[in-house]
Amino acid sequence: MTMKLTRLCIYPKDVQRITGKSEKASRRLLHRIKASLGKQEHQFITTDEFASHTGIKEELVLQYITD
């Protein structure tokens, strides 16, 4: 049996697809999420963290980043 792997990290392009915001606005949103979570600049935002911060269900987020 093979298991389908999905990405765990959210990138600005994913935020653009999900929210319809520009790339710059998407980067700002990810930066604000990192700041609120106390993450350092080199650390990633996970799909779970993004979903809980924005209020979007994680299943929907995963649908948009799967490609």
C-alpha positions, 0 to 999 in steps of 0.5 A: 500500500502506498500512502499519498503524501501532502505538503505540510507547509504553506507558501505565499502562492498557496495563500494567493490561491486560497484567499485571492490576495496579492503576493505581497498581501499573502507574504504579510499574512504569513509574516503576521501568523509567524509573529503571532505564533512566536516563530522565527523568520526561517521557520515554516507555517503548517497547514494546521496553523494557517487553518486555525489562524484564518478560521478556514477548515484544514480540509479546504486548505489541503484541497487548495495546496494539493497539486 
